[in-house]
Amino acid sequence: MSTLTMSGLRKAAILLVQLGREHSASIMKTLKESEVEALTAEIARLESVEVDVLDDVLEEFRALAKARQYYVQGGVGFAEEVLVATMGEDKAGELMARLSASLVEMPFEFLRRVDARMILSYLQDEHPQTITLVLAHMGAEQAAIILSGLPPEVQAEVAHRLAIMDRTTPEIVKQVEGHLERRMSTLVQAADTTAVGGLKPLVEIINQSDRTTERLILEGLEKRDLDLAEEVRAHMFMFEDIVGLEDRAIQVVLRKVDSKDLAVALKGVRDDVREKITRNMSERAALSLADEISVLGPVRLKQVEEAQAVVIRQIRSLEEAGEIVVSRGGGDEFVA
């Protein structure tokens, strides 16, 4: 594969492998959790890399590092002049575009360093459209905490707006960002990226939410827009959907899930769901699981939903890593 068509993620994975365990670990510590997960999965998918490709990746990294140094010392123009003289106009332009993008701060970046519960205290009195715009620019885990803390009717309104949102103007983004900046007394530099919203960020947020919040959001969406709710469900994986997994996938999941979490998760589920699990266990393990479930006695619904969420997160993680295939609504299959 040529580096011209290779994704930045794959190049980064190749680079980290070449840097070795110690240096790679140091770099990983500076990245966001989502970035670490993506890179780890890509490294796991790496097989043999041709020497020419490896050399090209290392050379591109060296050039980008040099461009950043020139950028700091003499500005964009100086950096571009030096790179054009070094490697030609086309390659220099490509590297400068990538460098410039990496130096731009995303909108609402300052919120990523603030506790989600604190953000919730500021956002809960804002208009649903404002809340939607902010959540669309946040990480799924942080946004899920905020969404779950909103009143049910506001959750549904925000979820609906997020799903149908496409783009917004930079002026509106800056206006809302400036408003929150003044309220929270936090400095931030706005960026000019404008593509926000849609099904993907909504599904990611719901996937990070607890089951109660997940159910409330979907029920609220059904009341507002049944077709949209079905489309969201088609992109999600519910605990009961385990029955649709292949036996091999179930076996992979079982090796990753703690037996205590599994026992609680199976409390009160449909017979076909429990049977799908036990059928992929050894007879001894299945009997042990049954005993563990019976010993539990009555379990709060919230505990069951939390345990099911643990299993679902593991399934989604394995899917992202390409270790299992999950069939989505409509018969489509997605392999990370």
DRENDO-1510 file (C-alpha; in Angstrom, 1 decimal, always signed):
<recs>
REC; n; res; u; v; w
REC; 1; MET; +0.0; +0.0; +0.0 .
REC; 2; SER; +1.3; +3.5; -0.9 .
REC; 3; THR; +1.5; +6.1; +1.9 .
REC; 4; LEU; -0.5; +8.4; -0.5 .
REC; 5; THR; -3.6; +6.4; +0.1 .
REC; 6; MET; -2.8; +5.2; +3.7 .
REC; 7; SER; -4.8; +6.7; +6.5 .
REC; 8; GLY; -3.1; +8.9; +9.2 .
REC; 9; LEU; -4.1; +6.3; +11.8 .
REC; 10; ARG; -2.2; +3.5; +10.1 .
REC; 11; LYS; +0.8; +5.7; +9.6 .
REC; 12; ALA; +0.7; +6.6; +13.3 .
REC; 13; ALA; +0.5; +2.9; +14.2 .
REC; 14; ILE; +3.5; +2.0; +12.0 .
REC; 15; LEU; +5.5; +4.8; +13.6 .
REC; 16; LEU; +4.7; +3.7; +17.1 .
REC; 17; VAL; +5.7; +0.2; +16.4 .
REC; 18; GLN; +9.0; +1.4; +15.1 .
REC; 19; LEU; +9.6; +3.6; +18.1 .
REC; 20; GLY; +9.5; +0.7; +20.4 .
REC; 21; ARG; +7.5; -0.1; +23.6 .
REC; 22; GLU; +9.0; +2.5; +25.9 .
REC; 23; HIS; +8.8; +5.5; +23.6 .
REC; 24; SER; +5.3; +4.4; +22.3 .
REC; 25; ALA; +4.0; +4.2; +25.9 .
REC; 26; SER; +5.3; +7.7; +26.6 .
REC; 27; ILE; +3.4; +9.0; +23.6 .
REC; 28; MET; +0.2; +7.1; +24.4 .
REC; 29; LYS; +0.1; +8.8; +27.8 .
REC; 30; THR; -0.4; +12.2; +26.2 .
REC; 31; LEU; -3.3; +11.0; +24.0 .
REC; 32; LYS; -7.0; +10.9; +24.7 .
REC; 33; GLU; -8.6; +7.6; +25.6 .
REC; 34; SER; -10.4; +7.3; +22.3 .
REC; 35; GLU; -7.2; +8.0; +20.4 .
REC; 36; VAL; -5.3; +5.3; +22.4 .
REC; 37; GLU; -8.1; +2.8; +21.7 .
REC; 38; ALA; -8.1; +3.6; +17.9 .
REC; 39; LEU; -4.3; +3.3; +17.7 .
REC; 40; THR; -4.1; +0.1; +19.7 .
REC; 41; ALA; -6.7; -1.5; +17.5 .
REC; 42; GLU; -4.8; -0.4; +14.4 .
REC; 43; ILE; -1.5; -1.7; +15.7 .
REC; 44; ALA; -3.2; -5.0; +16.4 .
REC; 45; ARG; -4.4; -5.1; +12.8 .
REC; 46; LEU; -0.9; -4.4; +11.4 .
REC; 47; GLU; +0.8; -7.3; +9.7 .
REC; 48; SER; +4.0; -7.1; +7.6 .
REC; 49; VAL; +4.9; -3.6; +6.3 .
REC; 50; GLU; +7.1; -3.3; +3.3 .
REC; 51; VAL; +10.5; -1.6; +3.8 .
REC; 52; ASP; +9.7; +1.2; +1.3 .
REC; 53; VAL; +6.4; +2.0; +3.0 .
REC; 54; LEU; +8.1; +2.1; +6.3 .
REC; 55; ASP; +10.8; +4.4; +5.0 .
REC; 56; ASP; +8.1; +6.7; +3.5 .
REC; 57; VAL; +6.2; +6.9; +6.8 .
REC; 58; LEU; +9.3; +7.7; +8.8 .
REC; 59; GLU; +10.4; +10.3; +6.3 .
REC; 60; GLU; +7.0; +12.0; +6.4 .
REC; 61; PHE; +7.1; +12.1; +10.1 .
REC; 62; ARG; +10.5; +13.7; +10.0 .
REC; 63; ALA; +9.3; +16.3; +7.5 .
REC; 64; LEU; +6.3; +17.1; +9.6 .
REC; 65; ALA; +8.4; +17.5; +12.7 .
REC; 66; LYS; +10.8; +19.8; +10.8 .
REC; 67; ALA; +7.8; +21.8; +9.5 .
REC; 68; ARG; +6.4; +22.3; +13.0 .
REC; 69; GLN; +9.8; +23.6; +14.1 .
REC; 70; TYR; +10.0; +26.0; +11.2 .
REC; 71; TYR; +6.4; +27.0; +11.9 .
REC; 72; VAL; +7.3; +28.0; +15.4 .
REC; 73; GLN; +10.5; +29.8; +14.4 .
REC; 74; GLY; +9.4; +31.7; +11.4 .
REC; 75; GLY; +5.7; +31.3; +10.8 .
REC; 76; VAL; +3.7; +29.5; +8.1 .
REC; 77; GLY; +5.3; +31.2; +5.1 .
REC; 78; PHE; +8.8; +30.4; +6.2 .
REC; 79; ALA; +8.0; +26.8; +7.0 .
REC; 80; GLU; +6.3; +26.3; +3.6 .
REC; 81; GLU; +9.2; +27.9; +1.7 .
REC; 82; VAL; +11.7; +25.6; +3.4 .
REC; 83; LEU; +9.6; +22.5; +2.7 .
REC; 84; VAL; +9.0; +23.4; -0.9 .
REC; 85; ALA; +12.7; +23.7; -1.4 .
REC; 86; THR; +13.3; +20.4; +0.3 .
REC; 87; MET; +10.6; +18.1; -1.2 .
REC; 88; GLY; +8.7; +19.9; -3.9 .
REC; 89; GLU; +5.5; +21.9; -4.0 .
REC; 90; ASP; +2.9; +19.1; -3.9 .
REC; 91; LYS; +4.3; +17.2; -1.0 .
REC; 92; ALA; +5.1; +20.4; +0.9 .
REC; 93; GLY; +1.5; +21.6; +0.5 .
REC; 94; GLU; +0.1; +18.3; +1.7 .
REC; 95; LEU; +2.3; +18.4; +4.8 .
REC; 96; MET; +1.5; +22.0; +5.6 .
REC; 97; ALA; -2.2; +21.4; +5.4 .
REC; 98; ARG; -1.9; +18.5; +7.8 .
REC; 99; LEU; +0.3; +20.6; +10.1 .
REC; 100; SER; -2.1; +23.6; +10.1 .
REC; 101; ALA; -5.0; +21.3; +10.9 .
REC; 102; SER; -3.1; +19.9; +13.9 .
REC; 103; LEU; -2.5; +23.3; +15.3 .
REC; 104; VAL; -6.1; +24.4; +15.2 .
REC; 105; GLU; -8.0; +24.1; +18.5 .
REC; 106; MET; -11.5; +22.5; +18.2 .
REC; 107; PRO; -14.5; +24.5; +19.4 .
REC; 108; PHE; -15.4; +24.1; +23.1 .
REC; 109; GLU; -12.0; +22.5; +23.6 .
REC; 110; PHE; -11.9; +24.1; +27.1 .
REC; 111; LEU; -14.9; +22.0; +28.2 .
REC; 112; ARG; -12.9; +18.8; +27.7 .
REC; 113; ARG; -10.8; +19.7; +30.7 .
REC; 114; VAL; -13.8; +20.5; +32.9 .
REC; 115; ASP; -15.7; +17.9; +35.0 .
REC; 116; ALA; -18.9; +16.9; +33.1 .
REC; 117; ARG; -21.1; +17.4; +36.2 .
REC; 118; MET; -19.9; +21.0; +36.5 .
REC; 119; ILE; -20.7; +21.6; +32.8 .
REC; 120; LEU; -24.2; +20.1; +33.4 .
REC; 121; SER; -24.8; +22.6; +36.2 .
REC; 122; TYR; -24.2; +25.4; +33.6 .
REC; 123; LEU; -26.0; +23.8; +30.7 .
REC; 124; GLN; -29.2; +22.5; +32.3 .
REC; 125; ASP; -30.8; +26.0; +32.1 .
REC; 126; GLU; -29.7; +26.6; +28.5 .
REC; 127; HIS; -32.0; +26.2; +25.5 .
REC; 128; PRO; -32.0; +22.6; +24.1 .
REC; 129; GLN; -30.5; +23.8; +20.9 .
REC; 130; THR; -27.5; +25.3; +22.8 .
REC; 131; ILE; -27.1; +22.1; +24.7 .
REC; 132; THR; -27.2; +20.1; +21.5 .
REC; 133; LEU; -24.5; +22.2; +19.9 .
REC; 134; VAL; -22.2; +21.8; +22.8 .
REC; 135; LEU; -22.7; +18.0; +23.1 .
REC; 136; ALA; -22.0; +17.7; +19.3 .
REC; 137; HIS; -18.5; +19.0; +19.9 .
REC; 138; MET; -17.7; +16.9; +23.0 .
REC; 139; GLY; -16.4; +13.4; +23.5 .
REC; 140; ALA; -19.1; +10.7; +23.8 .
REC; 141; GLU; -18.2; +9.7; +27.4 .
REC; 142; GLN; -18.4; +13.3; +28.7 .
REC; 143; ALA; -21.5; +14.1; +26.7 .
REC; 144; ALA; -23.2; +10.9; +28.0 .
REC; 145; ILE; -22.8; +12.1; +31.6 .
REC; 146; ILE; -24.3; +15.5; +30.7 .
REC; 147; LEU; -27.2; +14.0; +28.8 .
REC; 148; SER; -28.1; +11.5; +31.5 .
REC; 149; GLY; -28.3; +14.4; +34.0 .
REC; 150; LEU; -30.9; +16.3; +32.0 .
REC; 151; PRO; -34.7; +15.9; +32.7 .
REC; 152; PRO; -36.2; +13.2; +30.5 .
REC; 153; GLU; -38.2; +15.6; +28.3 .
REC; 154; VAL; -35.0; +17.7; +27.7 .
REC; 155; GLN; -33.0; +14.5; +27.0 .
REC; 156; ALA; -35.5; +13.6; +24.2 .
REC; 157; GLU; -35.5; +17.1; +22.8 .
REC; 158; VAL; -31.7; +17.2; +22.7 .
REC; 159; ALA; -31.4; +13.7; +21.3 .
REC; 160; HIS; -33.8; +14.6; +18.5 .
REC; 161; ARG; -32.0; +17.8; +17.6 .
REC; 162; LEU; -28.6; +16.1; +17.7 .
REC; 163; ALA; -29.8; +13.3; +15.3 .
REC; 164; ILE; -31.2; +15.7; +12.7 .
REC; 165; MET; -28.4; +18.4; +13.0 .
REC; 166; ASP; -26.1; +18.6; +10.0 .
REC; 167; ARG; -24.1; +21.8; +9.9 .
REC; 168; THR; -24.0; +25.1; +11.6 .
REC; 169; THR; -22.2; +28.4; +10.8 .
REC; 170; PRO; -18.9; +29.3; +12.5 .
REC; 171; GLU; -20.6; +32.5; +13.7 .
REC; 172; ILE; -23.2; +30.6; +15.7 .
REC; 173; VAL; -20.5; +28.2; +17.1 .
REC; 174; LYS; -18.4; +31.2; +18.2 .
REC; 175; GLN; -21.4; +33.0; +19.7 .
REC; 176; VAL; -22.5; +30.0; +21.8 .
REC; 177; GLU; -18.9; +29.3; +22.8 .
REC; 178; GLY; -18.3; +32.9; +23.8 .
REC; 179; HIS; -21.5; +32.8; +25.9 .
REC; 180; LEU; -20.3; +29.8; +27.8 .
REC; 181; GLU; -16.9; +31.2; +28.1 .
REC; 182; ARG; -18.3; +34.2; +29.8 .
REC; 183; ARG; -20.5; +32.2; +32.1 .
REC; 184; MET; -17.7; +29.8; +33.1 .
REC; 185; SER; -14.9; +32.4; +33.0 .
REC; 186; THR; -12.7; +30.1; +31.0 .
REC; 187; LEU; -10.5; +31.1; +28.1 .
REC; 188; VAL; -10.9; +29.4; +24.8 .
REC; 189; GLN; -9.8; +29.9; +21.2 .
REC; 190; ALA; -12.5; +29.1; +18.6 .
REC; 191; ALA; -11.8; +27.0; +15.5 .
REC; 192; ASP; -13.5; +27.3; +12.2 .
REC; 193; THR; -14.7; +23.7; +11.9 .
REC; 194; THR; -18.4; +23.5; +11.4 .
REC; 195; ALA; -19.5; +19.9; +10.6 .
REC; 196; VAL; -21.5; +18.7; +13.7 .
REC; 197; GLY; -24.3; +16.5; +14.7 .
REC; 198; GLY; -26.0; +13.6; +13.0 .
REC; 199; LEU; -26.7; +10.0; +13.9 .
REC; 200; LYS; -23.1; +9.0; +14.6 .
REC; 201; PRO; -22.4; +11.3; +17.6 .
REC; 202; LEU; -25.9; +10.6; +19.0 .
REC; 203; VAL; -25.3; +6.8; +18.9 .
REC; 204; GLU; -21.9; +7.2; +20.4 .
REC; 205; ILE; -23.3; +9.2; +23.3 .
REC; 206; ILE; -26.1; +6.7; +23.9 .
REC; 207; ASN; -23.6; +3.9; +23.8 .
REC; 208; GLN; -21.7; +5.5; +26.6 .
REC; 209; SER; -24.9; +6.1; +28.7 .
REC; 210; ASP; -26.4; +3.9; +31.3 .
REC; 211; ARG; -29.3; +1.6; +30.3 .
REC; 212; THR; -31.9; +3.8; +32.0 .
REC; 213; THR; -30.8; +6.9; +30.1 .
REC; 214; GLU; -30.6; +4.9; +26.9 .
REC; 215; ARG; -34.2; +3.7; +27.3 .
REC; 216; LEU; -35.5; +7.2; +28.1 .
REC; 217; ILE; -33.8; +8.7; +25.1 .
REC; 218; LEU; -35.1; +6.1; +22.7 .
REC; 219; GLU; -38.6; +6.3; +24.2 .
REC; 220; GLY; -38.5; +10.1; +23.8 .
REC; 221; LEU; -37.3; +9.8; +20.2 .
REC; 222; GLU; -40.1; +7.3; +19.4 .
REC; 223; LYS; -42.7; +9.9; +20.6 .
REC; 224; ARG; -41.2; +12.6; +18.4 .
REC; 225; ASP; -40.0; +10.8; +15.3 .
REC; 226; LEU; -40.6; +7.0; +15.1 .
REC; 227; ASP; -38.6; +6.6; +11.9 .
REC; 228; LEU; -35.6; +8.4; +13.4 .
REC; 229; ALA; -35.8; +6.3; +16.6 .
REC; 230; GLU; -35.8; +3.1; +14.5 .
REC; 231; GLU; -32.8; +4.4; +12.5 .
REC; 232; VAL; -30.9; +5.1; +15.8 .
REC; 233; ARG; -31.8; +1.6; +17.1 .
REC; 234; ALA; -30.5; +0.1; +13.8 .
REC; 235; HIS; -27.0; +1.5; +14.5 .
REC; 236; MET; -27.0; +0.4; +18.1 .
REC; 237; PHE; -26.4; -2.9; +19.9 .
REC; 238; MET; -28.8; -3.8; +22.7 .
REC; 239; PHE; -28.0; -6.5; +25.3 .
REC; 240; GLU; -30.8; -8.8; +23.9 .
REC; 241; ASP; -29.1; -8.6; +20.5 .
REC; 242; ILE; -26.6; -11.1; +21.8 .
REC; 243; VAL; -28.8; -13.8; +20.4 .
REC; 244; GLY; -27.8; -12.6; +16.9 .
REC; 245; LEU; -24.1; -13.0; +17.4 .
REC; 246; GLU; -22.3; -15.9; +16.0 .
REC; 247; ASP; -21.2; -18.6; +18.4 .
REC; 248; ARG; -17.5; -17.9; +17.8 .
REC; 249; ALA; -18.2; -14.2; +18.7 .
REC; 250; ILE; -20.0; -15.2; +21.9 .
REC; 251; GLN; -17.0; -17.4; +22.9 .
REC; 252; VAL; -14.6; -14.4; +22.3 .
REC; 253; VAL; -16.8; -12.2; +24.5 .
REC; 254; LEU; -17.0; -14.7; +27.3 .
REC; 255; ARG; -13.3; -14.8; +27.5 .
REC; 256; LYS; -13.2; -11.1; +28.2 .
REC; 257; VAL; -16.2; -10.7; +30.6 .
REC; 258; ASP; -16.0; -11.3; +34.3 .
REC; 259; SER; -18.3; -14.1; +35.5 .
REC; 260; LYS; -19.8; -11.9; +38.3 .
REC; 261; ASP; -20.8; -9.2; +35.8 .
REC; 262; LEU; -22.2; -11.9; +33.5 .
REC; 263; ALA; -24.2; -13.5; +36.2 .
REC; 264; VAL; -25.8; -10.2; +37.2 .
REC; 265; ALA; -26.4; -9.2; +33.5 .
REC; 266; LEU; -28.3; -12.4; +32.9 .
REC; 267; LYS; -30.6; -11.9; +35.8 .
REC; 268; GLY; -34.2; -11.8; +34.5 .
REC; 269; VAL; -33.3; -11.9; +30.8 .
REC; 270; ARG; -35.2; -13.9; +28.2 .
REC; 271; ASP; -34.6; -17.6; +28.1 .
REC; 272; ASP; -33.2; -17.4; +24.5 .
REC; 273; VAL; -30.6; -14.8; +25.6 .
REC; 274; ARG; -29.4; -17.0; +28.5 .
REC; 275; GLU; -29.5; -20.1; +26.4 .
REC; 276; LYS; -27.3; -18.4; +23.8 .
REC; 277; ILE; -24.7; -17.7; +26.4 .
REC; 278; THR; -24.7; -21.1; +28.2 .
REC; 279; ARG; -24.6; -23.0; +24.9 .
REC; 280; ASN; -21.2; -21.5; +24.2 .
REC; 281; MET; -19.8; -22.5; +27.6 .
REC; 282; SER; -18.5; -25.8; +28.8 .
REC; 283; GLU; -21.0; -27.8; +30.8 .
REC; 284; ARG; -19.1; -27.2; +34.0 .
REC; 285; ALA; -18.9; -23.4; +33.4 .
REC; 286; ALA; -22.6; -23.3; +32.5 .
REC; 287; LEU; -23.5; -25.1; +35.8 .
REC; 288; SER; -21.2; -22.7; +37.8 .
REC; 289; LEU; -22.8; -19.7; +36.1 .
REC; 290; ALA; -26.3; -21.0; +36.9 .
REC; 291; ASP; -25.3; -21.5; +40.6 .
REC; 292; GLU; -23.9; -18.0; +40.7 .
REC; 293; ILE; -27.1; -16.5; +39.3 .
REC; 294; SER; -29.3; -18.4; +41.8 .
REC; 295; VAL; -27.1; -17.4; +44.8 .
REC; 296; LEU; -27.5; -13.7; +43.8 .
REC; 297; GLY; -31.2; -13.6; +44.9 .
REC; 298; PRO; -33.2; -10.5; +44.0 .
REC; 299; VAL; -31.1; -7.8; +42.2 .
REC; 300; ARG; -32.0; -4.2; +41.6 .
REC; 301; LEU; -32.8; -3.4; +38.0 .
REC; 302; LYS; -30.1; -0.6; +38.0 .
REC; 303; GLN; -27.5; -3.2; +38.9 .
REC; 304; VAL; -28.6; -5.5; +36.1 .
REC; 305; GLU; -28.5; -2.7; +33.6 .
REC; 306; GLU; -25.1; -1.6; +34.7 .
REC; 307; ALA; -23.8; -5.2; +34.4 .
REC; 308; GLN; -25.4; -5.5; +30.9 .
REC; 309; ALA; -23.7; -2.2; +30.0 .
REC; 310; VAL; -20.3; -3.7; +30.9 .
REC; 311; VAL; -20.9; -6.7; +28.6 .
REC; 312; ILE; -22.2; -4.4; +25.8 .
REC; 313; ARG; -19.1; -2.1; +26.1 .
REC; 314; GLN; -16.9; -5.2; +25.8 .
REC; 315; ILE; -18.8; -6.4; +22.7 .
REC; 316; ARG; -18.4; -2.9; +21.1 .
REC; 317; SER; -14.7; -2.8; +22.0 .
REC; 318; LEU; -14.1; -6.2; +20.4 .
REC; 319; GLU; -16.0; -5.1; +17.3 .
REC; 320; GLU; -13.9; -1.9; +17.0 .
REC; 321; ALA; -10.8; -4.1; +17.3 .
REC; 322; GLY; -12.1; -6.3; +14.4 .
REC; 323; GLU; -12.2; -9.4; +16.6 .
REC; 324; ILE; -15.9; -10.0; +16.1 .
REC; 325; VAL; -18.6; -9.0; +13.6 .
REC; 326; VAL; -21.8; -7.5; +14.9 .
REC; 327; SER; -24.9; -7.6; +12.6 .
REC; 328; ARG; -26.8; -4.3; +12.6 .
REC; 329; GLY; -30.3; -3.4; +11.7 .
REC; 330; GLY; -31.2; -3.9; +8.1 .
REC; 331; GLY; -28.8; -6.8; +7.7 .
REC; 332; ASP; -25.6; -4.6; +7.3 .
REC; 333; GLU; -22.4; -5.8; +8.9 .
REC; 334; PHE; -19.7; -3.5; +10.2 .
REC; 335; VAL; -16.2; -4.6; +10.9 .
REC; 336; ALA; -14.0; -2.1; +12.7 .
</recs>
